[in-house]
Amino acid sequence: MALSILDTSIGSDRTNHTARTVPGDSRPWEVPWLPGRCISRNSAITAMVLADLTADGEVNTGHRLRVHVDAWLPNSA
Protein backbone atom coordinates (compact mmCIF):
# COMPACT_ATOMS: atom_id res chain seq x y z
CA MET A 1 0.00 0.00 0.00
CA ALA A 2 1.45 3.30 -1.07
CA LEU A 3 -0.31 6.58 -1.64
CA SER A 4 1.33 9.33 -3.62
CA ILE A 5 0.13 12.59 -2.06
CA LEU A 6 0.90 15.66 -4.15
CA ASP A 7 -0.39 19.25 -4.09
CA THR A 8 -3.19 18.61 -6.61
CA SER A 9 -3.60 14.83 -6.74
CA ILE A 10 -3.53 11.70 -4.60
CA GLY A 11 -2.87 8.36 -6.26
CA SER A 12 -2.42 4.77 -5.19
CA ASP A 13 -0.33 1.87 -6.40
CA ARG A 14 -3.25 -0.54 -5.77
CA THR A 15 -6.22 1.20 -7.42
CA ASN A 16 -6.90 3.29 -10.50
CA HIS A 17 -8.75 5.90 -8.42
CA THR A 18 -7.03 9.28 -8.23
CA ALA A 19 -8.28 12.17 -6.11
CA ARG A 20 -7.81 15.60 -7.68
CA THR A 21 -8.36 19.19 -6.70
CA VAL A 22 -11.26 21.05 -8.25
CA PRO A 23 -10.16 24.27 -9.96
CA GLY A 24 -11.09 27.43 -8.08
CA ASP A 25 -10.19 29.47 -5.04
CA SER A 26 -11.29 27.04 -2.32
CA ARG A 27 -9.73 24.04 -4.11
CA PRO A 28 -11.93 21.24 -2.79
CA TRP A 29 -11.11 17.67 -3.77
CA GLU A 30 -12.98 15.11 -5.85
CA VAL A 31 -12.60 11.34 -5.51
CA PRO A 32 -13.86 9.11 -8.36
CA TRP A 33 -15.71 6.65 -6.14
CA LEU A 34 -17.58 9.55 -4.48
CA PRO A 35 -19.09 11.21 -7.55
CA GLY A 36 -20.52 14.68 -7.10
CA ARG A 37 -18.97 15.21 -3.66
CA CYS A 38 -16.41 17.92 -3.01
CA ILE A 39 -14.39 17.18 0.11
CA SER A 40 -11.40 18.53 2.03
CA ARG A 41 -7.82 17.42 1.40
CA ASN A 42 -7.80 15.39 4.63
CA SER A 43 -11.05 13.69 3.65
CA ALA A 44 -9.61 12.96 0.19
CA ILE A 45 -6.62 11.28 1.82
CA THR A 46 -8.95 9.18 3.99
CA ALA A 47 -11.09 8.27 0.96
CA MET A 48 -7.99 7.21 -0.95
CA VAL A 49 -6.75 5.12 1.98
CA LEU A 50 -10.14 3.35 1.96
CA ALA A 51 -9.93 2.88 -1.83
CA ASP A 52 -6.44 1.46 -1.44
CA LEU A 53 -7.43 -0.88 1.40
CA THR A 54 -10.44 -2.21 -0.50
CA ALA A 55 -8.72 -2.55 -3.90
CA ASP A 56 -8.33 -6.32 -3.58
CA GLY A 57 -12.09 -6.79 -3.18
CA GLU A 58 -11.82 -8.53 0.18
CA VAL A 59 -13.79 -5.89 2.12
CA ASN A 60 -17.15 -7.49 1.49
CA THR A 61 -20.39 -7.11 3.44
CA GLY A 62 -19.16 -9.06 6.47
CA HIS A 63 -15.74 -7.42 6.73
CA ARG A 64 -15.07 -5.33 9.86
CA LEU A 65 -14.00 -2.31 7.75
CA ARG A 66 -17.13 -2.38 5.59
CA VAL A 67 -19.08 -0.10 7.92
CA HIS A 68 -16.43 2.60 7.43
CA VAL A 69 -16.56 2.30 3.66
CA ASP A 70 -20.37 2.36 3.65
CA ALA A 71 -20.41 5.53 5.75
CA TRP A 72 -18.74 7.36 2.86
CA LEU A 73 -21.15 6.16 0.18
CA PRO A 74 -24.15 8.21 -0.94
CA ASN A 75 -27.49 7.09 0.51
CA SER A 76 -25.90 5.33 3.46
CA ALA A 77 -27.35 6.03 6.85
C-alpha positions in Angstrom: 0.0 0.0 0.0 1.5 3.3 -1.1 -0.3 6.6 -1.6 1.3 9.3 -3.6 0.1 12.6 -2.1 0.9 15.7 -4.2 -0.4 19.3 -4.1 -3.2 18.6 -6.6 -3.6 14.8 -6.7 -3.5 11.7 -4.6 -2.9 8.4 -6.3 -2.4 4.8 -5.2 -0.3 1.9 -6.4 -3.2 -0.5 -5.8 -6.2 1.2 -7.4 -6.9 3.3 -10.5 -8.7 5.9 -8.4 -7.0 9.3 -8.2 -8.3 12.2 -6.1 -7.8 15.6 -7.7 -8.4 19.2 -6.7 -11.3 21.1 -8.3 -10.2 24.3 -10.0 -11.1 27.4 -8.1 -10.2 29.5 -5.0 -11.3 27.0 -2.3 -9.7 24.0 -4.1 -11.9 21.2 -2.8 -11.1 17.7 -3.8 -13.0 15.1 -5.9 -12.6 11.3 -5.5 -13.9 9.1 -8.4 -15.7 6.6 -6.1 -17.6 9.5 -4.5 -19.1 11.2 -7.6 -20.5 14.7 -7.1 -19.0 15.2 -3.7 -16.4 17.9 -3.0 -14.4 17.2 0.1 -11.4 18.5 2.0 -7.8 17.4 1.4 -7.8 15.4 4.6 -11.1 13.7 3.7 -9.6 13.0 0.2 -6.6 11.3 1.8 -9.0 9.2 4.0 -11.1 8.3 1.0 -8.0 7.2 -1.0 -6.8 5.1 2.0 -10.1 3.3 2.0 -9.9 2.9 -1.8 -6.4 1.5 -1.4 -7.4 -0.9 1.4 -10.4 -2.2 -0.5 -8.7 -2.5 -3.9 -8.3 -6.3 -3.6 -12.1 -6.8 -3.2 -11.8 -8.5 0.2 -13.8 -5.9 2.1 -17.2 -7.5 1.5 -20.4 -7.1 3.4 -19.2 -9.1 6.5 -15.7 -7.4 6.7 -15.1 -5.3 9.9 -14.0 -2.3 7.8 -17.1 -2.4 5.6 -19.1 -0.1 7.9 -16.4 2.6 7.4 -16.6 2.3 3.7 -20.4 2.4 3.6 -20.4 5.5 5.8 -18.7 7.4 2.9 -21.1 6.2 0.2 -24.2 8.2 -0.9 -27.5 7.1 0.5 -25.9 5.3 3.5 -27.4 6.0 6.8 
